[in-house]
Amino acid sequence: MRLLLPLAATLAAFLVACGGGDETETSPTKTPASPTAVASMTAEDRAATETLLKAAALRLEDLPTGFTLDEEKFSTNEETAEEQKDNPYAPTLEDLNRFGRLLAYEANYSQEVSAGILTSGGTLYLQVASAVYEDSEGASEALEFVREGASDPGFADEFQQNFASSSGVQVKSATISPMSFAKVGDDRLAFEIKISARSPGVDTDLEFVGRIVGVQRDRIIDSITMLDLGTPSPVQELEDLAATLDERMKEALD
């Protein structure tokens, strides 16, 4: 059942890069950030930015019991653009620099997956991510980029292909729809993706439900991505996490 975890990671990677739409026109009032903004950071500035990002993100103690930290990392704009270069809905390096994104952080968590999850269901994977921008205007532009892309009719088809290729599963259908969500941060978006698939060696259809919420507060955008198998976790659980996330962002910006 470990093969399910790469599938879960696909959802987060596809939606959290602070992209997810077609090319948008550059705002005439927004001065593009320098492509070398992160590279030119002093060691002290880089350390301070990393501290800010981790402080603004959810921590293990904020999550429901049973999760284990699998990986955490920081990403420059160049690294993000390279990782997402084959995704037509992801932001290019020029987009990220135009938004004024300085640095991003992500932490991936999972729960122990057993054969019983096929019948009982449960959360497979949770990712928290944080990105900091030069100003709130750039963060707003980045969030809108995500919103427009996720509503594009071709997004679900592209996601379906990407999800299938991650582990060779047969994807029968994939749909994406906006979610009604509690008011948190200065702005927010929330989406639900439903995937029906069949995995090699598993003689039954697997029904995945992925949910992502992005929250902007001032010049930071944070996100939570959850992937469930079978019956999804209550929306209230995600809203509670988002409320905690918003408090973390407030504290980090003070």
Summary of the structure (lengths in Angstrom):
residues: 254
radius of gyration: 17.6
end to end distance: 43.0
largest distance: 55.7
contacts: 842
relative contact order: 0.20
helix: 37%
strand: 29%
